[in-house]
Amino acid sequence: MEELIYEDFGNYTYEEGLVPHEEPVLRHRSTCTGDALCVSLLVITAAIFLLGFCGNALVIWIAGFKMKKTVNTTWYLSLAISDFIFCAFLPFSITYMFMERWIFGLFLCKFFSSVLFLNMFSSIFLLVIISVDRCVSVIFPVWAQNHRTVRKASVIVILAWVLAIGLSLPSAVFRDIQNQMGRTVCYNNYTAHQQSHKIIVLSRFVAGFVVPFFVISICYSVIILKLCTNRMTKSSKPFKVMTVLIATFFICWLPYHVFILLELNHQHYSPYILKVGLQVGTCLAAANSFLNPVLYVFMGNDFQHRCKSSLLSKMENALGDNGRTTSRYLSRSSSVDGRVSTHI
C-alpha cells in the first residue's frame, strides 16, 4: 500500500536523492482492495466522514439556527464548523486511497492540504479556548458572569482562525504533484528547503500539540482541584468526563506528531514503519473531528437524564448556558448565582 492518507494530511516529504516510492515495483503492483491495512483505513476514514459530517452538521444547525446566540454556542458552533469542513474534504482522501493516485490537479493538491491543516489548528485552538473558558468560569464565576459576552467570544474565535490560517500556509507553498510510474502523487516537496521542513514540523508540533495539551491539562486539573477543594466529590461524573477529554486529545494527536517528527530523520527508520505509523496516526487525528461533538456536547451534561427527550432537546440543553455538570456541584457550596456556565 502506498502513502495515501498522510500524503493528504501529513508532512511526508520527498527530499533530494529520495525517490517518492522507495519500493516502486512492489508499491506499484499493490492495490488498496488487496491490502488489509488499506481496506481497514479506507473503511475507518469513510466512517469518520459519515459520522463527523452528520454530527457536526447537526451541531451547526441547532447551535446556529435553533438556539439563542450565547458564549457557549459560539464556541461549539465554531468548533463544529471547523470539524465539519475537515470532514467535508475527507472524500478527497478516500478517493486518493482507493485510486492510489491524485486526480484533482495541483491547485486542489495545495488547497486540500491547506484546508485540512487550517481545520486541524482551528479545531485544536477552539478546544483550548473552551477549556480556558470553563476554567475561568469555575475560578472566577462572578467575573465570568459579568464579562463573558458573545462579542468578545466572536473576536477570540476570529483570532484563533487567523492564527490557524497562518500556520496552514506552508502547505500551499510546499505542496506539489509529481508523476511517478504513470500515476500522479500529491506530496510535500522540500527538496530545495530542507531547513524549512524542520521548522514547519517543529512549529506544528509545538503549536498544535505541546502547548494545547499543556493548557488543556492545566485547565481541567484546576477544575478538578476546585471541585475537590469544595468537597464536591460525591459524583465522579465530572472527573470521568474531564479525564476522557484529556485522554482523547492525547490519544488522537500524539501518534501523528510522533511519526511526523520521526519522518524528519527517515533514513534511520524502516520506511514501512513510518508509512504505517503515519497512516494510523492520521486516522486517529481525523477521528478527533467526529469525537468532538460527542465529547463536548453530549457528554457535557447529564445525557442519560435526557434519554426520553428528543434529539433536538438533548442538543439544545447540552449546548445551552444552563449546564448541570460543574455548575450543579459548585452551587452546593458557593453563594454565587448558579447561572454561571461551567460545562465540563
JOFEN-V863393 format. One record per pair of residues at least 24 apart in sequence whose ideal C-beta (glycine too) atoms are under 8 Angstrom apart, sorted by the first residue. I is the first residue (numbers start at 1). GAP is how many residues later the second one is. Records with the same first field share a line. If there is no record, write none. Layout:
BEGIN
I = GAP + GAP
END
This chain:
BEGIN
1 = 26 + 29 + 31 + 34 + 36 + 37 + 274 + 278
2 = 25 + 28 + 98 + 183
3 = 182 + 184 + 272 + 275 + 276
4 = 28 + 34 + 37 + 89 + 92 + 93 + 96 + 275
5 = 36 + 40 + 88 + 91 + 92 + 273 + 274 + 277 + 278
6 = 272 + 273 + 275 + 276
7 = 89 + 95 + 178 + 179 + 180
8 = 84 + 85 + 88 + 104 + 105 + 108 + 178 + 274
9 = 84 + 104 + 107 + 108 + 111 + 273 + 276 + 277
10 = 246 + 250 + 253 + 268 + 271 + 272
11 = 177 + 186 + 189 + 190 + 193 + 249 + 252
12 = 175 + 176 + 251 + 266
13 = 161 + 174 + 175 + 176 + 177 + 184 + 250
14 = 164 + 173 + 174 + 175 + 176 + 177
15 = 175 + 176 + 179 + 182
16 = 175 + 176 + 178
18 = 248
19 = 161
20 = 158 + 160 + 165 + 167
21 = 159 + 160
22 = 249
23 = 248
24 = 156 + 157
28 = 153
31 = 69
32 = 65 + 66 + 68
33 = 65
37 = 239 + 242
38 = 59
41 = 56 + 238 + 239 + 242
42 = 52 + 55 + 56
44 = 239 + 243
45 = 45 + 48 + 49 + 52 + 238 + 241
46 = 48
48 = 39 + 42 + 235 + 238 + 239 + 241 + 242
49 = 38 + 41 + 42 + 45
51 = 239
52 = 31 + 32 + 34 + 35 + 38 + 234 + 237 + 238 + 241
53 = 31 + 34 + 35 + 37
55 = 235 + 238 + 239
56 = 24 + 25 + 27 + 28 + 31 + 233 + 234 + 236 + 237
57 = 27
58 = 235 + 253 + 257
59 = 234 + 238 + 256 + 260
60 = 24
62 = 250 + 253 + 254 + 257
63 = 252 + 256
66 = 246 + 250
67 = 249 + 252 + 253
69 = 81
70 = 80 + 250 + 251 + 271
71 = 62 + 77 + 78 + 79 + 81 + 82 + 250 + 270
72 = 247 + 248 + 249 + 251 + 269 + 271
73 = 246 + 247
74 = 76 + 79 + 80 + 83
75 = 51 + 54 + 55 + 58 + 78 + 82
76 = 54 + 220 + 221 + 243
78 = 44 + 48 + 79 + 82 + 83
79 = 44 + 47 + 48 + 51 + 213 + 217
80 = 212 + 213
82 = 37 + 40 + 41 + 44
83 = 36 + 40 + 206 + 207 + 209 + 210
85 = 30 + 33 + 34
86 = 29 + 30 + 33 + 34 + 37 + 200 + 203
87 = 202 + 203
89 = 26 + 27
90 = 196
96 = 90
100 = 83
101 = 82 + 83 + 84
102 = 75 + 82 + 83 + 84
103 = 81
104 = 82
105 = 72
106 = 70 + 71
109 = 66 + 67 + 68 + 77
110 = 61 + 62 + 65 + 66
111 = 61
112 = 74
113 = 58 + 59 + 62 + 73
114 = 54 + 55 + 57 + 58 + 61
115 = 53
116 = 55
117 = 50 + 51 + 54 + 87
118 = 46 + 47 + 50
119 = 45 + 170
120 = 44 + 48 + 88 + 165
121 = 42 + 43 + 46 + 47 + 86 + 87
122 = 38 + 39 + 42
123 = 165 + 166 + 169
124 = 84 + 85 + 88 + 129
125 = 35 + 38 + 39 + 87
126 = 31 + 34
127 = 85 + 89 + 122 + 165 + 169
128 = 83 + 84 + 87 + 88
129 = 27 + 28 + 31
130 = 166
131 = 84 + 85 + 88 + 89
132 = 83 + 87
134 = 85 + 86 + 89 + 192 + 208 + 209 + 210
135 = 83 + 84 + 85 + 87 + 88
137 = 203 + 204 + 205
138 = 84 + 85 + 88 + 188 + 192 + 204
139 = 83 + 87
141 = 189 + 193 + 195 + 196 + 199 + 201
142 = 194 + 198
144 = 196 + 197
145 = 191 + 192 + 194 + 195
148 = 193
167 = 36 + 37 + 40 + 41
170 = 26 + 30
174 = 26
197 = 67
198 = 66
201 = 59 + 60 + 62 + 63
202 = 59
204 = 53 + 56
205 = 52 + 55 + 56
208 = 45 + 49
209 = 44 + 45 + 48
212 = 37
213 = 36 + 37 + 40
216 = 29 + 30 + 33
217 = 29
220 = 25 + 26
223 = 103 + 119 + 121
226 = 104
227 = 99 + 102 + 103
230 = 99 + 100 + 102 + 103 + 104
231 = 102
232 = 97 + 98 + 100 + 101
235 = 94
237 = 65 + 88 + 107
238 = 87 + 88 + 91 + 106
241 = 58 + 59 + 84 + 103
242 = 102
244 = 51 + 55
245 = 50 + 51
248 = 40 + 43 + 47
249 = 39
251 = 33
252 = 32 + 33 + 35 + 36 + 39
253 = 31 + 32 + 35
255 = 25 + 26 + 29 + 30
256 = 25 + 26 + 28 + 29
257 = 24
300 = 25 + 43 + 44
301 = 24 + 42
318 = 25
END
